[in-house]
Amino acid sequence: MASNEPLADDLYPIAVLIDELRNDDVQIRLNSIKKLSTIALALGVERTRTELIPFLTETIYDEDEVLLALAEQLGNFTPLVGGIEYVNVLLNPLESLATVEETVVREKAVDSLRNISQQHSPRDLEMYFFPLIKRLAQGDWFTTRTSACGLLSVCYPRVSAQAKEELRKIFTDLCKDDTPMVRRAAASKLGEFAKVLEPLYLKSDIIALWSHLAADEQDSVRLLAVEACVTIASLLPQDGLEQQVMPVLKQAVEDKSWRVRYMAADKFVELQKAVGPELTKTDLVPAFQNLLKDCEAEVRAAAAQKVRDFCQNLATDCQEEIILNNILPCIKDLVADHNQHVKTALASVIMGLSPIFGKQNTVEHLLPLFLIQLKDECPDVRLNIISNLDCVNEVIGIQQLSQSLLPAIVELAEDSKWRVRLAIIRYMPLLAGQLGVEFFDEKLNSLCMAWLLDQVYAIREAATQNLKQLVEKFGPEWATNTVIPKVLQMSKDQNYLHRMTCLFSINVLAPTCGTEITTKFMLPTVLLLASDNVANVRFNVAKTLQKIGPILDLNTLHEQVKPTLEKLQSDRDSDVCYFSKEAVSFLQGSKLI
């Protein structure tokens, strides 16, 4: 490469690649790797196999970012080396990448190997891929052995009985490896490997390995064994679950490490579905109670998050009894929990219990808890309750809801935390539709108007959108009598922010109210504000006229809107001039003026 002689055309792509991969700039090397498919196309399939792939195999010494890109590219390289007949040539560079120290590179190399394993014929799989797994599994460094764990399940179903026996032996050795990182990798693939095994070996091999990993000295291994429990339980016949699965599950729920118990709580509903209703009733209900009462807040929060789904999946013949006698006492304790994350997790699902509880039990048992949570000092708890009120309304009806929870909701509408006020606003259109126009005007209308004057911009903006949705529900006539007069009144407010909110409200109300109401009631106020002494108000007038222009008739546009915009174009403030010119340009482009 030191020679200055011009390169032959057929050598150019590989030569350029070599130069770029030797460049000191990582970005240049990375870009060259990303162009590999183009280079391979230029070289053709034969030279890609004989020159490019060997070169890449010898060049695996680069930055992790470059190696990651290479591992990803090679996973899609099969057509570029001549198709599935030659796919085995990709194994060498990917095997080298699967041994590097950086985890993300190894994982991407394993992903690519898993991908191309499906493109091997059974004969090639046993001839080339199976030896690769053996080499990785017997490697001196733990990095190679962790990579081997991810390849066993894709190879096993398509090889001979003798090779299957060896693969089972390899997996057993990996599960009992001296290095915790290898045992972790094996535990993470335990469920996946169990799925491809014959039932005979599932009972004789996997259950023993699973019990071994579930009792590992490292909690990071034990928690992965809990994750595999879901798959294993779903594969075993019902009569074997109690003896083979339940002891391990109970052990996980009572594990000394909170991380293992957390994993058990996180996977609990999946486990419940896998073991069925009978074992849920006898074994899982007490275990779930223990998790809801756990000494660690993280575990209680994870279990609380699963309360609704767990109750929903209980057998109907014992559902109510179990909920009232076993689960409800735990829920009552969690409502008063000292940790805000636990209370927040519960608040996100507790409203969903209403359809399961039914009307009578909801009113008797859940409503008092909802009221406590609506007054909780943690804003996220209040937020989660407000966001799910519709679940309760469907069960107990709006009358009961308004009597029980509406006073608390009204109180929250003035909460010091603006996010809580925002949640109330977003729920208001739904609540309005359920309450009806009369009840809404009596109880909540004044709140909706007060939000337009809120000190937080996000609240004022949400309040204008809320008005639009209310008008869509109750109609333009209601808007004319109830909303528009109060909106227009803000145009006379001394605070210029409130005058701007008036314009923002007109922007969103005009399309819903239509031409007549906009022209008769709202346009005069907009034109009046064109003479406002604050520039921000004047340029928002220009933006409003641009927004509502398409709604107005042509006479109004020519006689009232156009002269106002022309006047604003010569305003002393540059922003006002700019936005008024924008408005004129838009209206002219739309052939309105």
Buried (B, 14 or more C-beta within 10 A) or exposed (E): EEEEEEEEEEEBBBEBBBEBBEEEEEEBBBBBBBBBBEBBEBBBBEBBBEBBBEBBBEBBEBEBBBBBBBBBBBBBBBBBBBEBEBBBBBBBBBBBBBBBEBEEBBBBBBBBBBBBBEBBEEEBBBEBBBEBBBEBBEBEEBBBBBBBBBBBBBBBEBBEEEBBEBBBEBBBBBBBBEBBBBBBBBBBBBBBBBBBBEEEBBBEBBBEBBBBBBEBEBBBBBBBBBBBBBBBBBBBEEEBBBEBBBEBBBBBBBBEBBBBBBBBBBBBBBBBBBBBBEBBBEBBBEBBBBBBBBEBBBBBBBBBBBBBBBBBBBEEEBBBEBBBEBBBEBBEEBBEBEBBBBBBBBBBBBBBBBBBBEEEBBBEBBBEBBBBBBEBEBBBBBBBBBBBBBBBBEBBEBEBBBEBBBEBBBEBBEBEBBBBBBBBBBBBBBBBBBBEBEBBBEBBBEBBBEBBBBEEEEBBBBBBBBBBBBBEBBEBEBBBEBBBEBBBEBBEBEEBBBBBBBBBBBBBBBBBBEBEBBBEBBBEBBBBBBEBEBBBBBBBBBBBBBBBBBBBEEEBBEEBBBEBBEEBBEBEBEBBBBBBBBBBEBBEEEEBB
